[in-house]
Amino acid sequence: MVKTFLAAILSFIAALTATAQTYKGKVVNENGKPLRSASVVLLADGGRTTLSFTRTAGDGSFAISEKDNGGKRAVSMMFSYIGYARDTIRIKDFRQGQTVVLHEKSVMIKEVKVRAPRVTQRGDTLSFLVKSFKQKQDRSIADVIKKMPGLQVGDDGTITYQGKRINKFYIEGLDLLGSKYSQASENISADKVKSVQVYERHQPVKLLRDVTFSDQAALNIVLTDDARNVWQGLADIGAGTKAQGGAGALGDSRIMAMMFSRKMQSISMYKYNNTGKDVMKEVHDRQAIENDAPVENSILGGITMPAPSLDQTRTTFNNSNLLATNWLFKTRKGDDLRLQVSGLLDKTTQSQTTQTVYTDLAGGNAIVEDVDAAQHTSEISAELKYEKNRDDIYLVNTLKGYADFNRSTATTMLNGMEMYENVKPRKRYVQDSFTMSKRLKNKRLFSLSAYFSYNNLPGSLLLSDSTMERLGMQSFYWGAETYFSHRAGRFNFRYTLSTNGKSQQLSINNTMVDGKDKYDESDTRLTPQANYSLGSFKLTASVPLVWLLRRLNSDTRNDFLLEPSLKASFSPTARWDFSASYSYSYNPLDVSLSGSLPIFTDYITMRQGAGRLSKTMSHVLNGQVSYKNTIKGQFATLSVAWNNMFDNILYSSEMVGDVYKSYATDKTSDSHVLSVFARLAQSFRWSRLNIGVTAYYAGSDYDLLVSDVVTPFKMDNLVVSADISLQPAEWLSFEAYSSYTMSGLKNKSNGEHLMPTLNSFSHGIKAFLMPGYWQIEWDNEIYHSNDKSVSFNYFSDISVSYRRKTYEIGLSLNNIFGNNTYSRQTINTTVCRYQVMQLRPRSVMARVSFNF
């Protein structure tokens, strides 16, 4: 399959190289002044068919490529510019480097009504006009982004474009927040944003933009004139009470100060909430957006319960305090200096009854838990970043630190026996990363980077037998990399020498063992990489030569590996994008998985590694097709991913009393995961109608040990959803969604389903009645399933507010019908669960907001 894919790509390159022709020149006026953004079009069929299009640069220069388009060849080149007479030159008469002179010409046009386009595109930049998508009820810019076709905002605040996460979030072109951009998207008023720009295929490092290609987009928030260069503030005060199950004070408050200028930007905030809102997500890192040093993963976690498919404000009993401040300064030389500090204090309680069936145990062993838990979060984080990002040099240093004092407690009835849970999953780290890249003569590049990360994770866990497990993890990550890059024709070659390592020491003291495991890993690699570019076609291929040295206690192993990867993208027109990639990776397992010590990860779950150096290997194939028509407001994407993982360790499991124990064996197996994502979004001018349809499928084939017999399983998950918003009148608006979820798990050896396939549905509609300065909002949600043991739930909220430009007063009543429990069944690869969760009671809230 891989050979066929490579052959197809190479054939495609050969075909493009053989048929492409590039014409270069310059467009000026009669006085010799360059005309910027003049249109240049290649025509075929006597001028009836457009083959290619471009615009001139600031100096009037252009370069336009002819491609084979079904055998059609360019016969003429047309030049046009507003206020000038159009000129057409036959291809056979055009000379490379020719200067084309356009002559001024007055044109009488009919009276027309001009409407600003909702979405415009210039090159790789899309601009969404906010006022064309904003509806009267929208408050934050995130509310509007959700309605922009091609863009989505997840429940955790993550923004995606055409199915892929963004790699930068800019405000007026500056990166104030890094991976914590929800502080801006969730809090900047939609009234203060002029447009949202999408930078497609965005490479954040300027000197790499013609060297290393990106398939991710960035977002840039363009503010209105009155929101720039001035301090602005927000103050919300919300107070209320429970109106069901006894009295209880409620609060939801926010104080913010913001400044956005060319030399300095700042967002600072304090938030308090105990109404179920997740304010903590705004300061949690999204590692995918920042190139940081590695951080150690925690083995222990707080006492959490699987969340149902409800809005978390229905299920979360929190008491949250958030304090954050972010500052970015432009130095005299135009470099960025960024400081971020945040702190969290939170107590979240949960009540849930759960029945768990383990799929890898014969006879369907089950445990029943009735849990009342409290999770206490106390954490602080800070970052200091300096960045010089220019066309000839890139220099960045990021210093980060984090510490927490988290703990969780619970009173639990386990199979009818009362017990107490207590876990302290502490984590602290400090990390620093440095990169310097320099452009040399003859388009050559040199780069040097390094990082380190020190992590300390002390923890303790109270077990079901009332004994205590004490766990300590200390680790040090380090790495250094240098590369040299040069260009040869349409190829850019890069040679990277890197070394990365980690040293981990894990100590465990529990009823089964008192010992330590030590793991060291060193990964040294030489990576030749080739980047090929021809017009809108780009290809990147690399074959790292890897020396992997590992030590686990006294066991040492050397491996010499190849990890090839290939990535191609093609954009034949401004509307279509095609991309595909392949990679092979060798994944060594660290001390928490390969060590020999038995580890309790919660009070009734124990895992023991094989005590030997272990690894997995994987082949990953990805493909994506994206389409957009900015004039019609159409965006669509289809992506397919296939992951084949080898040498997965199989675990032998047993129930000892109420404790589930699993032991690594010498047996391994392969797994296959196929996932498909599709999204179609359409925006209309009529009634500001926006429609989106999303489908996601994941099918997983894997093995488990059941009574020491390798048993194949198949799990299928399907989610299909639709969302719609429209504003038929200035005073009336609607937002609605509907979602269908299917989950099924089958034992392939006997063809039996471990439980009936689950089909669940959720629907929601919000209606907004907005006469004058008043706004009445009525929210409705329905949840149901084909499983008769799962409850049917209907929720309804209503709120009334009076909104002016500088203040708002409102009153809301939540959970009008007072639903207090929710039940459902869930399936994953190792367990089937039936849950009954406590819900937030009926409540009433009053709010006043000020916008300074």
N, C-alpha and C positions, 0 to 999 in steps of 0.2 A: 504493500500500500504506500509506504514511504517512498520507494523507488519510483513508483508511478507518479506520485505528487511532484517529486524533484524533476522528473523528465518533462512533465507538463509545464512547470515553471520555466525551465531552461528553454523549452521550445517557444514559449510565450515571449521570453526576452529576445530570442533570435528573430522572431517575427516582427517585434516592435522595432528592433535595431535596423532591420532591413527596409522597413516601410516609412519610418519617420523622417521628416524633413523640417528643419527649423529655419525660419526667416527672421532676420534681425534688421532693425532700422530705427528711424527717429521721426517724430512728427512735430512740426513747428508751425507758427503763423507767418504772415508775410514779413514781419519784422525780425524773424529768426528766433522768437521767443518760444521755448518748449511748451507744448500743450500737454498738461497733466490729465490723466484719465480719459484721453481720447480713445474711442472704440476702434479696434482693429479686428476684422472678421475675414476668415478664409472661406471662399464660396466655391461650390461645385454646381454642375448641371446648369450652366449658363446663369448662375447667380440665384438659383432657386433653393439650393440646399446649403445650410451652414455646417461647415466641418469643424471649425475651431474659433474661439473668441478670446480676446484678451484686452487689457487696457494699458495705456502707456504709463511709465513711471514718472517721477517728479521731473526728471531731466528730458522727458519726451521720448525716451527709448522704449523699445518693445522687442519681444522675442515670442514668436508664435509658431507652434509645431503643427505640422500636417501629419495626420495619422490615416492609416488604411481604414476606410469606412465602407465596408461592403464593396470594395473595388472602386469607389468614387475617389477622384483626385481633384485637388484644388485647381481652379482655372483662373481665379481672380482674387484680389485682396481689396477690401473696402475699408475706407477711413472716414470717420464722422466725429463731429464735435459740436455741441450746442452753440449756435450763433455763427457757424461756418458751413460753407457748402461741402457737401459730401464728395469724395473723390474715390474712384475705383481704378486699380492698376492690374493689368493682366499679369499672371505669374511669369510668363515668358519674358515680360518686359521689366520685371522687378530685379534690382541689383542688390546683393547683400550689403547691408550698411547704408542703404539709400535713405536720404532725408526727404520726407514727404511734406510739402507745403500746402496748408489749407487756407482758403481765402474766406474772409468774413462775408456773411450774407444775412440780411434781415429776412425773417420769416413771419408772415401774418398767420396767427392761429386763432381758432374759434374760442369763444369764451367757454371755459370748462370749470367744473367743480373739482378742486384738488383735495384728495384725502391721503393723508400720510400712510404709507404701507405699514402693515402690522409687523412684517418680518422682511428685512432686507439682507442681502448678502454681498459682500465685497471680498473676493478672495476666499480665505479660510475663516472669515469673521461673519457671524450672523448677529444681527441686532433685532431684538424683540422690543417693540414699543410698548411700554408698560401700560399706558392709558388705553391701549386697544385690548388688553387682556384683563385689566383690573375690573372687578365688579365692586359695587358699592360697599359690600360687607367685608371686603378684604382689608386686613390690618397690616400684617407684616409682608415683606417682599417674598417670603417663602410661600404665602398664600397665593400670590400671583404666579410664581414660578411653576406651581403645581398645574396651572391652567395653560402653560405654554407648551405647544406640541413638541415632542422630542425630549422634553425634560421631565424628570420625576423627582419627587422629594419623599424619601423613605420615612418610616415611623421614627427612626433614630436621627433624622435630620440629614442623612446622606443624600447628596444630589447626584443624579446620573443623567447622562446625555446619550441617547440612542443605545441604552442598555449598559453603558460603561460608566464607572465612577469618574467624576472630574478629577484632574490632578492639580488644579489650583483654583483658589477663590480670591479674586482681586476686588478691591474697592477703589475706584478711580485709578486703576492700574497698579495699585500697591498691595503687597501681600501682608496685611496686618495680622491675620489670625492663623495662618497655616492650616493645620488639620482641625482646628477648633472653630471652623467658619460658621457653625450654627449660631454662635453668639451674634453674628451679623444678620444672617438670613432670617432668624426667628424674631429679631428685635428691631431692625431698621424698618421704619414705616414705609409702606408702599407708596404713600403720597410724596415721599422724598426721593424717589427713584425715577429717572427719566427713561432708561432703557437697561435691558440685560443683554450683554454681549456674550456670545459663545465663540471661543477661539478653537476651531477644529484642529485636530492633529497638533496640539500645542506642545512645543518643546520649551520648557521654562528657561533653560540655559541658553543665552543668546548666541554664544560662539559655537554651539552644537546644532543650531537649527538647520544647517546644510550637511550635517555629519551624522547625527543620530535621530532616527525618526520615531515619532510618537503616534499612537492610535487613540490617545485620550484627549478630551477637550478640557478647556478651562473656562471659568465664568468670570466676567467682569461687570461689576455694578457701577453704572453711570448715574450719578446723582443729579438732582435738579440744581439750578443755580443757587437757590436760597438755602440749600443744605450743605454748601461748600464753605470752608473757611470761617465757620462760626461754631461756637459751642452750642450744643443742643442737648436737651434732657427730656427724660420721661419719668413719670411717677405714677404708679398704679397702687391703689389701696383697696383691697377686697376683704370683706369680713362677712361671716355668716355663721350658721349653726346647722347641725344635724336636725332633721325633722322626723326622725324615725329611730326607735331603739334607744331613747334617752338623749339628753342634751350633750353637745360637744361643740366647742368653738372651732371655726374654720377660718383660714386666712390664705390670701393669695396676693402678694405684694411684690413690686418691682421698682427699683430706683436705678436710673441709668444716666450716664453722661457720655457724650460722643463728640468727636471733632474729626473732620476730614478735610485736609488741605494737601497741597503738593509737597510740603516740607514736613508735615507731622500728621499722624492719625492716632486716634485713641478711642477705645471702647472700655468703659468700666461699669460694673453693675453689682448690685446686691439683689438677691431674690429669696423670698420666703414662700413656701407653699406646703399645705397639708391637705390638698383637695385631690391628690392622685396624679398631678402633672409631673412629668419627668424633666426637672430642670437640670439634672446632672449631666444629661447627654450633651449639653452645650459646651462643656469643658473637657470631655473625654476625647482623647486622640483617635484619629482615624489614620492608622499607621500607613495605609496605602498611599496617602497623599504627601508624606514627608519621607525623605531618605535618611532615616535616623539609624543610630547604632541599635543592635538587637537588645531586647529586654527579656529577662528570664520569665518563663511561664509558671504560674502558680500551680502547685499540686493540690493544695487545699483551697476551698472556696467557701463563701458564706452559705448559710442555710437558705436555699432558694427552692421554689416550687415551679414546676412547668406552668407557664402562663397560658391561659386560654386565649382563643381567637376573639378577644374582645378589646375594645379600646381600653388602654391601661388605666384611664381615669375611672373605669368601673370597678377595677380590681385592686388598685394599689392604695394601701393605707400608709401614707408617708408623713414625715415631718422634716422638710428639707430646708437647709440654708446654704446658699451659694454666694461666694464673693469672688469676683474676678476682675482683673485689670490688664489691659493690653495697650502697649505703646509702640509706635514705630516712628523713628526719626530719620530724616534724610540728612546725611552729613554734607559738609561744604562741597565735597567731591561727588555728591550724588549717590553715595552708597546707603544701604539700609542697616539700621540698628534697631532690633526688635526685642522687647521685654514682655514676657507674659507670666503672670502669677495668678493662681486660683486656689481656693480652699473650699472644702465641702464638709458639712455636718448634716447627717441624716439618720433618722430612725424609721425603718419601714417594717410594718407588721403584716403577717399573712396568716390565714386560717384555711386549711384544706384537708379533705379526706381523700386518700389515694389508695387504690388497689393496683399493685404492680405484678405483672406476670413476666417472668424471664423466659425468652424464647429459646435460649440455649440449654435449658434444663428440662429433662424428660418429665412428663407428668404435669407440666404447667404449674410449677411451684409458685405460690403467690404470697405476698405480704400485704398487710393492710396497715396504713398509717393515718392517724388523726393528729395533725400538727398545728400548734399555735406557735409561730416563730416571730422573732424580732431580729432584724439585721441593723447593726450600728455601723455607719460609715463616717470615718474621720480621716481626711486625706488633704495633702497639700502638694502642689506641683509648681515648678518654675522653669522658665526657659529664657536664655539670653542668646540671641543670634545676630551675627554680623554677616552681611552679604554684599559683595561687589560683583555686579552682573553686567558686564559690558561686552561689546563685540569682539574685543581682543583679549579679555581676561575674565576669569570667573574665580572668585574667592569667597568661601563661606566657612564659618565656624559656628557650630551649635552646641551649647552647653545646657544640659537638662538635669533636673533632680526631682525625685518623688519620694514621699514617705506617707505611710498610713498607719492607723491604729484601729483597724477594723475588727469587729467581733460579731458573732451571732449566737443567739440563745433560742431554745425552744422547749416547750413541754409537749411530749409526744406519747400517744397511745399506740404502741407497736404490737399488733396482733393481740390487743386487749391488755397489754402490760404497760403501765405508765413508766416513763423514763424522762430524763432531762438531757438536752443536747447543749453543747457549748463548743464553739470553734473560734479560733483566732488566726485568721489567714493573713498574717502581716507581710508587707512587702516594702522594700526601700531600694532605690537605685540612684546612681549618678552616671551620666554618660556624656561623652563629647565626640563630635565628629567634625572632620576638617577636610576640605577639598580645595585644590588650586589647579586651574586649567589655564593654559596660556597659548595664544595663537602665535606661531612662529612664521618665518618667511615661507613663501611658496605654498600657502594654504596648509601648513602642517600644524599639528596640535601636540602639546605635551601636557600631561595631567598627573597629579600626585594627590592621594587622599589617604586618610587614616582615621581610625575610631577606636574607642574603648568604652566598655560598659561594665561597671561593678554592681552586682546585685546581691542583696541579703534578704532572705525570706525565712524568718523564724515563724514557727506556727505550732499550735497545739490543738488537739481534738479529743473531746470526751467520747469514749466508745460506749456501745450498748451494754457492756458488762461493768460500767462505771469506772473503768480504768482510763488512764490518760495516755494518749500518744503525743510525743513531742517530736517535732520535725524541724530540721534545719537545712537550708539550702543556701550555699554560697557559690557564686559563679563569677567568672571574669571572661568577658568577650573582648576580642581585639582583632584588628585587621588593618591592612595597608594595601594600597593599589597604585600602580603607575601605568600609564599607557602613552603610546606614541601613535599619532594618526597622520596620514598623508593622503593626498588625492592623486589619482591616475585616471585621466579621462572621466568617464561617468562613474567610476568606482572610487569609494573612499575606504582605505584600508586602515585598520586599527589593530594594534598589538598590545595586549594587556597582560601585565604580570601582577598577580595578586596573591596574598596570603591572608587567611582568616583562621581564627582559632577560638576555642573556648575551653575553660577548665571549670569543672563542676564537682562539688563535694556535697553529698547528701548524707545526712545522719538521721537515723530513725531509732526511737526508743518506744516500744509498745509491748504488749503482753507476749508477743511472739519473738521479738528480736531486739537487741541493742547493738547496733553496728553502723558501719559507714560504707558507702560506695564512692569511688572517685573515678571520674571520667575526664579524659583529655582528648581533644580533637584538633588536628591541624590540616587545613585544606589549602594547598598551594597549586596554583594553576596558571598556565600560559594559554591565553585565548586569542587566536587570530580571528578577526572579524572582517567581513566585507559588506559594505553598503553600496548598493547599486541604485541609481536614480535615472530615470528617463521620462521626462515630463511628469505625468501624474502616476507613473508606476514606480514603486519602490520595493526593494528586496534587501533583506538583511540575513546573512548567514554567519554562523560562528561554530567553531569546534574546539571547546576548551579541552586542554590536556591536563588532567588532574592527578596530583599525588595526594592521596588521603591517608593520613596517619592517625590511628586511634588507639587509645589505651583505656581499658576498663579494669581497674585494680591491677592485677599482674598480667593481664592478657593484652597483647599488643598485635596490631594488624596493619599492614601496608597494602593499599590498593592503588593501582594505576588505571585511570578511567578516561573515557571519552564521553562527553555530554553534548552532542550536537543539537543545534536549534536552527530553525528556519522561519522567517516571517516575511510575508509579502502583502502589499496593499496596492490597489489600483482604483483610481477615480477617473473613469473615462469622461464623465461630465460633472458639472457642478451638482447634479442631483444624485448620482450614484456613487457608492463606495463599496468596494469589495476588499476583504482581508482574510488571510488564512495564516496559521502558524502551526509549527510542530516543535516539540521539545522532548528530550529524554533526560531524566534526572535520576541520580543515585542519592537516596535520602538516609543517612545514618541516624539511628535512634539514640537519643541522649540517655542520661543516667536514670531519668524517671521511668523509662520504658524498658531499657536493657539491663538495669541493675538487678541484683539478686535479692534485695530486701523486700519483705512484705510490707505494703503501704496501705493503710486505711485512708481512703479518700473521703469518706464520710462515716458516720457512726455505725453503719451496718454494711459497708462495702469495702472489700479488701482486694488488692491486686498485687501479684508478685511477678516480676520479670524473670527472664531466663538466666540471668547472670552471665551472659556472654554478649559479645559485640554483635549487634543486629542491624539490619538495614532493610529498606524497601526500595524498589525501583519502579519507575513509572514512565509510560508514554502518554503524552497529552497532545491531542489535536483540537484545534479551534478554527471555526470559520464563521464569518459574519457578512451579511449583506445589509446595507442601509440605503434608504431612499428618502429624499426630501424635495418638496416643491414649495419654496417659500412664498410664491405668489398665491397658491391655493391653500397654504397652511397645512400641507400634508407631510407627515413624518412617519416612517416605518422602519423597523429593523427586525432581522431574523438572525439569531446566532445559535450555533450548534457546537457542543463540546463533548469530547470523548476522552475518558481517562482510564487507562489500563494499568493497574498497580500490581506488582509482583512481590512475592515473599512476605505477604502479610502474616504476622504471627497469629497462630490459633491458640486460644486459651481454653483450658479445661476448667469447668465451673461446677460448683456444688453449693448447697445450702447447709450450713452448719448452725443448727438452731435457727435464729432469725438473721444470720449474717450470710451475705452472698460473697463467696470467695472465688477468685479466678486466678489460675496459674498458667504462665506461659509454657508452651510445650515446644518440642522440636519440629512440630508439623507447621507447614506454611501453606498458603493458598493464594490464588490470584483473584482480583476483583475487577469489575467493569462498571463504569458509571457513564451513562449517556444522558445529557441534559440539553433541552431545547428551550429557547426563550424567543418570544415574538411579541412585538408591540406595534400597534397601529394607532396613530393619533391624527385627528383632523380638527382644524379650527375654522370657524365660519364667521363672517362679519355679521350675519343675521343673528340678532339677539345675543351676540357674543357667545355663540354656541361652541363648546369644546367637547369632543367625544374621544375617548380612548378605550382600546380593547387590548388586554394583555393575556398571554398564555404562557405557562411554564410547566415543563414536564421533566421529571428526573426518574430514571430507571436504574436500579442498582442490582447487580448480581454478585453475590458474595457467599462465603462459606462460614459456618460455625461448627464447633465441636459439640455434638449432642450425645451424651453417654459415650464419649471418646470416639464417636464415629463422625467423620467429615460429612457434613450435611449442607447441601446447597440451598440457598434462599434467594428469593426474588422480591424486591420491594419497588412499588410504583407510587409516585406522587404526581398529582396533576392539579394545577390551580388555573382557573380561567376567571377573569374579572373584567368588568366594564365600568367606566366612570364617565360622568357627564356633568356639565355645568352650563347654565344659560341665564341670560338676563333679558326677558322679553320686554320689560319696561324699566324705566329708571328706578321705579319704586318696588320692583318685584324681581326676585332672583331665586334660582334653585341649584342645588348641588346634590348628586345622587351617585351611588355605586351599588354594584351587585357582584358577589363573588361565589364561586363554586370550588370546593376542594375535595379531591378523592385521594384516599390512602389505602393501599392494599399490601399485604405481606403473605407470601406463599412459600411453603416448604416444597421445593422442587423435586425432592426425592420421592414423595408420595402424592404430590399434587394437591395437598390440603392447604386451605387458608387457615392461619392461626386464629383469625377472627374474621367475621364478615367484613367485606370491603366497606370502608366508611365514606359516606357522602355527606358533606356538610355545606350549609349555605349561610351567607350573611348578606344583608341588604341594609342600605341606609339612604335616607333622604333628608336634606335640610331645606327648609323654605324660609325665605327672608322677605318680609313685608316692610318697606322703607319709605313711608310718606314723609317728605320734608326732612327734618333732622332726626326723626324717630326711626328706630330699627327694632322689629319684632322677629325673633329667630325661633323656629320650631324644629327640633332635631328628633329624628326617629330612627331606631335601629332594630333589626329583627335577626335572630339567630335560630337555625333549626337544622335537623339532621335526619337521615334515614334510620338512625339508631333510636329505637323507641325508648331506650333507657336514658337517653340524653334529653335534657330539658329544652323546651321551646321558650325562648326569652324575647320579650319586647320591651324596649326602653324608649322613654320619651323625655325630652328636656325642653324647657321654654325659657326665653330671656327677652327682656325689654330694655332698650337703652336709648339715651338721647345723646347724639353725637354732634359736636361742633369742632372747628379746626383745632382748637387748643385744649379742649376738655371733653370728657365723656362721663355720663352717669348711667348706671345700669343696675338691674335686678334680675336674678335668675333662679329658677327652680329646677333641680336636677333629679333624675330618676323618679319621675312623677308617680309611677305605679308601685314603687318601693320593692322591686325585685331584690332579694337578698342572697340568693344562691344561683350558681351556674354549674351544670354538669356536662361532661363530655368524655369521649374515649379518644386516645391517641395511639399511634404506632410509630416506633422507630426501629432501627436495625437490631436491637437487642432486647427491647421490652415492649409490652403492651400495657397501657395504663387506662384506668377509669378514675376520673377526678370529680370531686364536688368542691367548688371554691366559694368562699364567702365574698359577697359583693358589697360595695360601698352603699350606705343607706341613702334614703331621700334627704336632700339638703336644700337650703335656701341661702343665696349669697347676694350681697350688695357691693357695688364697685364704683369707684370714682377714679378717673385717669386724667392726668395733665400732660400736655405736650409743650415743652418750653422751646 
